[in-house]
Amino acid sequence: MALVLNGAPAAEALTAGLAPRVRALRERGVTPTLVILRVGAQEESRAYERAAKRACTAAGVESFTVELPESAQMDAVLHAVRSINAEPGVHGALLLRPMPFARTERAACRVLAPEKDVDGVTPASLAAVFAGEAGAFAPCTARAVLELMDYYGIDPAGKRVAVVGRSLVVGRPLAMLLTARDATVTLCHSRTRDLPGVCRGADIVVAAAGHAGLLGADCFAPGQTVIDVGTNATPEGLRGDVDFAAAQGVAAAVSPVPGGVGRVTNAVLALHTIEAAERLSKN
C-alpha cells in the first residue's frame, strides 16, 4: 500500500518553524496581520475563512474579516481593497473567491497591492512567479504542494511531473514553481490526448483539475507520487480528483482529500503573511 501523505504533520511542522520569526517581529512592535475580504456569505467561503483564521492563530498571526453583502457593487469592493492597501497595520490580504460577480473579482485582484497579496492573485504576483523572481507570493495552494513534498522528502529535481489542471490558482503557477526546482513538467488538462498515458509516464502526478475522480486506475504506475489538490463537493462528501483507493493500490505515495494539501495551504497563508510583515516593516 502507498504511503499516505497526510497534510496535518506537514502543516504543524511548518507552523512550528514560524514561531521565532513571529517573536522577532513582535519584539520590534510588529504584529503580523491578515485581512480576509469576503463578499457574501457562501458557506464554502465561510468554511475556508474559519480554517484560515485557525491556521493564523496557531502561527501567531492576527486576522480579521471585512464582510460585504453579496449585492455589493464594484465601487464598494474596490474601496475596501484600497483601504486594506492603505492600512499600515495590515500586512496581508486574502480575497475570498469566487466573488458573486466575476468582473468585480478581476478588478479587485488588479487593485490589491502586490506587497500584501499573500495568495498570489494579482497580475504582478503571478508575473513574478512566472519570471522566477525570488520572494514572489505564489498562490498558497501551489506552494503548499511543494511544502508537502518537502516534508516527506520528495525531491522533484530531475523528475518528470504531470500537472493536471491549468488554472492560475494551482496548475500554471505550480508548473513554474516545479520548473524552478528543476523538474521536467508536462502541463495537462481534462482534454489532453491520452491523459492516462501521460500520467503513467510521470514520476509525480499532481491532480488539480477540479473534476471528482478524473484520474482512475489507468493513470497510475508503480513508484509514483500522486498529489491530489482537487476539492469537489459530491453527494458522498468531499472528493478529490484522484480515485484514492486505485492510486493507493499502485503508487508509492498518495495524498488524501480531505486531509492532504488543504491542511498545508492554510499554514502557507500564515507563512506568507509573516513574510509580508517582515518585508513591510523594514520600509
C-alpha beads as a LAMMPS data file, in Angstrom:
LAMMPS data file: protein, C-alpha beads

283 atoms
282 bonds

1 atom types
1 bond types

-500.0 500.0 xlo xhi
-500.0 500.0 ylo yhi
-500.0 500.0 zlo zhi

Masses

1 110.0

Atoms # bond

1 1 1 0.000 0.000 0.000
2 1 1 1.120 3.527 -0.754
3 1 1 2.403 5.926 1.867
4 1 1 -0.397 8.365 2.725
5 1 1 0.859 11.945 2.557
6 1 1 -1.199 13.431 5.361
7 1 1 -1.101 17.217 5.487
8 1 1 -1.518 17.688 9.243
9 1 1 2.067 16.867 10.298
10 1 1 3.477 18.935 7.434
11 1 1 1.313 21.909 8.418
12 1 1 2.251 21.540 12.089
13 1 1 5.957 21.425 11.283
14 1 1 5.696 24.489 9.043
15 1 1 3.742 26.389 11.697
16 1 1 6.199 25.457 14.450
17 1 1 9.054 26.829 12.379
18 1 1 7.365 30.228 12.178
19 1 1 7.423 30.896 15.926
20 1 1 10.913 32.514 16.074
21 1 1 10.046 34.838 13.197
22 1 1 6.822 35.947 14.862
23 1 1 8.672 36.575 18.144
24 1 1 11.265 38.676 16.319
25 1 1 8.519 40.769 14.697
26 1 1 6.649 41.295 17.958
27 1 1 9.849 42.343 19.713
28 1 1 10.033 45.162 17.169
29 1 1 6.417 46.091 17.830
30 1 1 5.077 44.452 14.668
31 1 1 2.078 42.117 14.846
32 1 1 1.692 40.201 11.578
33 1 1 -1.885 40.790 10.494
34 1 1 -4.101 39.320 7.775
35 1 1 -7.371 40.792 6.497
36 1 1 -9.874 38.435 4.875
37 1 1 -12.225 40.155 2.444
38 1 1 -15.459 38.247 1.919
39 1 1 -18.281 39.346 -0.378
40 1 1 -21.459 37.477 0.507
41 1 1 -21.954 34.625 2.932
42 1 1 -21.405 31.452 0.906
43 1 1 -20.797 28.545 3.262
44 1 1 -17.777 27.329 1.276
45 1 1 -16.098 30.728 1.655
46 1 1 -17.000 30.906 5.332
47 1 1 -15.538 27.450 5.930
48 1 1 -12.272 28.470 4.259
49 1 1 -12.288 31.673 6.275
50 1 1 -12.640 29.729 9.538
51 1 1 -9.828 27.362 8.581
52 1 1 -7.577 30.266 7.584
53 1 1 -8.186 32.008 10.899
54 1 1 -7.381 28.850 12.869
55 1 1 -4.095 28.500 10.987
56 1 1 -3.256 32.151 11.621
57 1 1 -3.983 31.831 15.335
58 1 1 -1.751 28.762 15.550
59 1 1 1.078 30.687 13.893
60 1 1 0.687 33.863 15.965
61 1 1 -0.836 35.896 13.133
62 1 1 -3.729 38.249 13.852
63 1 1 -6.633 38.021 11.426
64 1 1 -9.982 39.685 10.935
65 1 1 -12.695 39.777 8.309
66 1 1 -14.094 42.606 6.221
67 1 1 -17.516 41.421 5.102
68 1 1 -19.549 42.990 2.309
69 1 1 -23.046 41.956 1.220
70 1 1 -23.445 39.730 -1.796
71 1 1 -25.094 42.660 -3.588
72 1 1 -22.045 44.915 -3.116
73 1 1 -21.201 46.855 -6.249
74 1 1 -17.716 47.074 -7.700
75 1 1 -17.048 50.524 -6.228
76 1 1 -17.698 49.261 -2.697
77 1 1 -15.444 46.236 -3.154
78 1 1 -12.616 48.281 -4.642
79 1 1 -12.947 50.841 -1.853
80 1 1 -12.484 48.033 0.671
81 1 1 -9.405 46.746 -1.169
82 1 1 -7.865 50.225 -1.361
83 1 1 -8.498 50.689 2.366
84 1 1 -6.586 47.478 3.024
85 1 1 -3.754 48.708 0.823
86 1 1 -3.555 51.962 2.779
87 1 1 -3.657 50.446 6.277
88 1 1 -0.062 50.196 7.602
89 1 1 -1.040 47.718 10.315
90 1 1 -2.266 45.198 7.731
91 1 1 0.418 43.080 6.091
92 1 1 -1.578 40.582 4.068
93 1 1 -4.948 40.312 2.361
94 1 1 -6.912 37.241 1.366
95 1 1 -9.664 37.877 -1.183
96 1 1 -12.127 35.037 -0.812
97 1 1 -13.122 33.740 -4.220
98 1 1 -15.238 33.253 -6.180
99 1 1 -16.933 36.591 -5.634
100 1 1 -20.561 36.926 -6.748
101 1 1 -19.555 38.959 -9.811
102 1 1 -16.573 37.797 -11.883
103 1 1 -15.913 41.300 -13.235
104 1 1 -15.666 42.660 -9.688
105 1 1 -13.346 39.828 -8.681
106 1 1 -10.978 40.535 -11.572
107 1 1 -10.921 44.241 -10.741
108 1 1 -10.259 43.563 -7.041
109 1 1 -7.322 41.334 -7.917
110 1 1 -5.859 44.085 -10.099
111 1 1 -6.241 46.748 -7.398
112 1 1 -4.766 44.795 -4.458
113 1 1 -1.220 45.909 -3.560
114 1 1 1.206 43.129 -4.616
115 1 1 3.210 43.504 -1.399
116 1 1 0.080 42.467 0.543
117 1 1 -1.036 39.845 -1.955
118 1 1 -0.285 36.792 0.186
119 1 1 -2.360 34.438 -2.008
120 1 1 -0.797 35.309 -5.347
121 1 1 -3.897 36.694 -7.086
122 1 1 -2.588 39.942 -8.580
123 1 1 -1.181 40.106 -12.101
124 1 1 2.109 41.390 -10.635
125 1 1 2.442 38.445 -8.266
126 1 1 1.674 35.900 -10.957
127 1 1 4.078 37.563 -13.397
128 1 1 6.815 37.413 -10.760
129 1 1 6.142 33.709 -10.166
130 1 1 6.286 33.014 -13.899
131 1 1 9.514 35.036 -14.158
132 1 1 11.035 33.022 -11.323
133 1 1 11.649 36.078 -9.154
134 1 1 12.765 35.316 -5.613
135 1 1 10.259 36.279 -2.953
136 1 1 7.209 36.320 -5.225
137 1 1 3.999 35.297 -3.468
138 1 1 2.687 32.248 -5.281
139 1 1 -0.899 31.089 -4.755
140 1 1 -0.929 29.361 -1.375
141 1 1 -2.181 26.020 -2.693
142 1 1 0.554 25.863 -5.325
143 1 1 3.258 26.468 -2.720
144 1 1 1.544 24.025 -0.344
145 1 1 2.151 21.206 -2.824
146 1 1 5.895 21.858 -2.617
147 1 1 5.785 22.174 1.175
148 1 1 4.026 18.801 1.413
149 1 1 6.598 17.205 -0.884
150 1 1 9.477 18.718 1.081
151 1 1 8.111 17.441 4.377
152 1 1 8.010 13.880 3.052
153 1 1 11.402 14.151 1.349
154 1 1 10.074 14.025 -2.221
155 1 1 12.530 15.977 -4.381
156 1 1 11.160 16.988 -7.814
157 1 1 14.606 17.766 -9.268
158 1 1 15.173 15.776 -12.422
159 1 1 11.754 14.123 -12.174
160 1 1 9.025 14.006 -14.785
161 1 1 5.941 15.702 -13.354
162 1 1 2.439 15.700 -14.829
163 1 1 0.363 18.601 -13.514
164 1 1 -3.277 18.016 -14.433
165 1 1 -5.077 21.355 -14.368
166 1 1 -4.211 24.691 -15.957
167 1 1 -5.824 27.253 -13.652
168 1 1 -3.997 30.318 -12.392
169 1 1 -4.884 29.211 -8.857
170 1 1 -2.843 25.996 -8.930
171 1 1 -1.850 24.362 -12.201
172 1 1 0.059 27.012 -14.109
173 1 1 1.873 28.642 -11.152
174 1 1 2.691 25.203 -9.728
175 1 1 4.230 24.211 -13.077
176 1 1 6.504 27.262 -12.804
177 1 1 7.458 26.510 -9.188
178 1 1 8.301 22.920 -10.083
179 1 1 10.311 24.039 -13.108
180 1 1 12.300 26.343 -10.816
181 1 1 13.032 23.253 -8.717
182 1 1 14.477 21.506 -11.812
183 1 1 11.525 19.251 -12.574
184 1 1 10.500 18.495 -16.143
185 1 1 6.826 19.447 -16.196
186 1 1 4.025 18.488 -18.552
187 1 1 1.014 20.729 -18.001
188 1 1 -2.123 18.718 -18.757
189 1 1 -5.881 19.161 -18.506
190 1 1 -9.088 17.218 -18.925
191 1 1 -8.836 17.395 -22.729
192 1 1 -5.234 16.238 -23.007
193 1 1 -4.939 13.423 -25.538
194 1 1 -4.195 10.106 -23.778
195 1 1 -4.186 11.714 -20.346
196 1 1 -3.804 8.319 -18.609
197 1 1 -0.700 7.556 -20.656
198 1 1 0.852 10.923 -19.885
199 1 1 0.194 10.414 -16.178
200 1 1 1.574 6.855 -16.156
201 1 1 4.793 8.133 -17.691
202 1 1 5.381 10.643 -14.893
203 1 1 7.312 10.191 -11.674
204 1 1 4.998 12.640 -9.887
205 1 1 1.352 13.340 -10.725
206 1 1 -0.409 16.408 -9.333
207 1 1 -4.171 16.451 -9.888
208 1 1 -5.662 19.955 -9.823
209 1 1 -8.371 19.927 -12.481
210 1 1 -11.448 20.253 -10.267
211 1 1 -13.154 17.102 -11.582
212 1 1 -14.053 14.488 -8.982
213 1 1 -12.440 11.137 -9.732
214 1 1 -10.906 12.318 -13.011
215 1 1 -7.784 10.198 -12.536
216 1 1 -8.569 6.500 -12.217
217 1 1 -6.544 3.293 -12.016
218 1 1 -5.281 3.598 -15.599
219 1 1 -3.443 6.837 -14.695
220 1 1 -1.029 5.386 -12.130
221 1 1 2.201 3.400 -12.212
222 1 1 4.315 1.714 -9.536
223 1 1 6.713 4.012 -7.695
224 1 1 4.827 7.235 -8.404
225 1 1 3.962 10.044 -6.056
226 1 1 0.356 11.193 -6.550
227 1 1 -0.734 14.517 -5.027
228 1 1 -4.423 15.356 -5.130
229 1 1 -5.309 19.054 -4.970
230 1 1 -8.936 18.627 -6.041
231 1 1 -11.692 19.547 -3.600
232 1 1 -15.048 18.626 -5.102
233 1 1 -18.333 18.619 -3.215
234 1 1 -20.337 15.499 -4.062
235 1 1 -23.402 13.823 -2.519
236 1 1 -20.973 11.414 -0.844
237 1 1 -18.949 14.270 0.645
238 1 1 -15.712 15.988 -0.327
239 1 1 -13.782 14.137 -3.028
240 1 1 -10.534 14.783 -4.819
241 1 1 -9.635 14.495 -8.487
242 1 1 -7.961 11.144 -7.810
243 1 1 -9.525 7.740 -7.212
244 1 1 -7.714 7.387 -3.897
245 1 1 -8.201 3.634 -3.496
246 1 1 -6.942 2.961 -7.013
247 1 1 -3.891 5.174 -6.542
248 1 1 -3.106 3.694 -3.139
249 1 1 -3.005 0.231 -4.644
250 1 1 -0.410 1.179 -7.257
251 1 1 1.585 4.305 -6.381
252 1 1 4.337 4.643 -3.798
253 1 1 2.741 7.687 -2.128
254 1 1 -0.587 9.493 -2.414
255 1 1 -2.190 12.454 -0.642
256 1 1 -5.784 12.182 0.628
257 1 1 -8.769 14.500 0.216
258 1 1 -9.661 15.833 2.666
259 1 1 -6.631 15.942 4.942
260 1 1 -3.833 16.451 2.439
261 1 1 -2.757 19.616 0.613
262 1 1 -5.597 21.699 2.068
263 1 1 -4.187 21.496 5.574
264 1 1 -0.854 22.815 4.347
265 1 1 -2.443 25.604 2.286
266 1 1 -3.662 27.381 5.405
267 1 1 -0.231 27.150 7.044
268 1 1 1.303 28.672 3.900
269 1 1 -1.157 31.569 4.146
270 1 1 0.175 32.310 7.641
271 1 1 3.756 31.953 6.372
272 1 1 3.154 34.427 3.546
273 1 1 1.583 36.928 5.954
274 1 1 4.656 36.728 8.187
275 1 1 6.942 37.160 5.166
276 1 1 4.923 40.214 4.105
277 1 1 5.145 41.671 7.628
278 1 1 8.916 41.186 7.630
279 1 1 9.304 42.989 4.317
280 1 1 6.883 45.816 5.010
281 1 1 8.282 46.514 8.481
282 1 1 11.728 47.123 7.004
283 1 1 10.493 50.031 4.881

Bonds

1 1 1 2
2 1 2 3
3 1 3 4
4 1 4 5
5 1 5 6
6 1 6 7
7 1 7 8
8 1 8 9
9 1 9 10
10 1 10 11
11 1 11 12
12 1 12 13
13 1 13 14
14 1 14 15
15 1 15 16
16 1 16 17
17 1 17 18
18 1 18 19
19 1 19 20
20 1 20 21
21 1 21 22
22 1 22 23
23 1 23 24
24 1 24 25
25 1 25 26
26 1 26 27
27 1 27 28
28 1 28 29
29 1 29 30
30 1 30 31
31 1 31 32
32 1 32 33
33 1 33 34
34 1 34 35
35 1 35 36
36 1 36 37
37 1 37 38
38 1 38 39
39 1 39 40
40 1 40 41
41 1 41 42
42 1 42 43
43 1 43 44
44 1 44 45
45 1 45 46
46 1 46 47
47 1 47 48
48 1 48 49
49 1 49 50
50 1 50 51
51 1 51 52
52 1 52 53
53 1 53 54
54 1 54 55
55 1 55 56
56 1 56 57
57 1 57 58
58 1 58 59
59 1 59 60
60 1 60 61
61 1 61 62
62 1 62 63
63 1 63 64
64 1 64 65
65 1 65 66
66 1 66 67
67 1 67 68
68 1 68 69
69 1 69 70
70 1 70 71
71 1 71 72
72 1 72 73
73 1 73 74
74 1 74 75
75 1 75 76
76 1 76 77
77 1 77 78
78 1 78 79
79 1 79 80
80 1 80 81
81 1 81 82
82 1 82 83
83 1 83 84
84 1 84 85
85 1 85 86
86 1 86 87
87 1 87 88
88 1 88 89
89 1 89 90
90 1 90 91
91 1 91 92
92 1 92 93
93 1 93 94
94 1 94 95
95 1 95 96
96 1 96 97
97 1 97 98
98 1 98 99
99 1 99 100
100 1 100 101
101 1 101 102
102 1 102 103
103 1 103 104
104 1 104 105
105 1 105 106
106 1 106 107
107 1 107 108
108 1 108 109
109 1 109 110
110 1 110 111
111 1 111 112
112 1 112 113
113 1 113 114
114 1 114 115
115 1 115 116
116 1 116 117
117 1 117 118
118 1 118 119
119 1 119 120
120 1 120 121
121 1 121 122
122 1 122 123
123 1 123 124
124 1 124 125
125 1 125 126
126 1 126 127
127 1 127 128
128 1 128 129
129 1 129 130
130 1 130 131
131 1 131 132
132 1 132 133
133 1 133 134
134 1 134 135
135 1 135 136
136 1 136 137
137 1 137 138
138 1 138 139
139 1 139 140
140 1 140 141
141 1 141 142
142 1 142 143
143 1 143 144
144 1 144 145
145 1 145 146
146 1 146 147
147 1 147 148
148 1 148 149
149 1 149 150
150 1 150 151
151 1 151 152
152 1 152 153
153 1 153 154
154 1 154 155
155 1 155 156
156 1 156 157
157 1 157 158
158 1 158 159
159 1 159 160
160 1 160 161
161 1 161 162
162 1 162 163
163 1 163 164
164 1 164 165
165 1 165 166
166 1 166 167
167 1 167 168
168 1 168 169
169 1 169 170
170 1 170 171
171 1 171 172
172 1 172 173
173 1 173 174
174 1 174 175
175 1 175 176
176 1 176 177
177 1 177 178
178 1 178 179
179 1 179 180
180 1 180 181
181 1 181 182
182 1 182 183
183 1 183 184
184 1 184 185
185 1 185 186
186 1 186 187
187 1 187 188
188 1 188 189
189 1 189 190
190 1 190 191
191 1 191 192
192 1 192 193
193 1 193 194
194 1 194 195
195 1 195 196
196 1 196 197
197 1 197 198
198 1 198 199
199 1 199 200
200 1 200 201
201 1 201 202
202 1 202 203
203 1 203 204
204 1 204 205
205 1 205 206
206 1 206 207
207 1 207 208
208 1 208 209
209 1 209 210
210 1 210 211
211 1 211 212
212 1 212 213
213 1 213 214
214 1 214 215
215 1 215 216
216 1 216 217
217 1 217 218
218 1 218 219
219 1 219 220
220 1 220 221
221 1 221 222
222 1 222 223
223 1 223 224
224 1 224 225
225 1 225 226
226 1 226 227
227 1 227 228
228 1 228 229
229 1 229 230
230 1 230 231
231 1 231 232
232 1 232 233
233 1 233 234
234 1 234 235
235 1 235 236
236 1 236 237
237 1 237 238
238 1 238 239
239 1 239 240
240 1 240 241
241 1 241 242
242 1 242 243
243 1 243 244
244 1 244 245
245 1 245 246
246 1 246 247
247 1 247 248
248 1 248 249
249 1 249 250
250 1 250 251
251 1 251 252
252 1 252 253
253 1 253 254
254 1 254 255
255 1 255 256
256 1 256 257
257 1 257 258
258 1 258 259
259 1 259 260
260 1 260 261
261 1 261 262
262 1 262 263
263 1 263 264
264 1 264 265
265 1 265 266
266 1 266 267
267 1 267 268
268 1 268 269
269 1 269 270
270 1 270 271
271 1 271 272
272 1 272 273
273 1 273 274
274 1 274 275
275 1 275 276
276 1 276 277
277 1 277 278
278 1 278 279
279 1 279 280
280 1 280 281
281 1 281 282
282 1 282 283
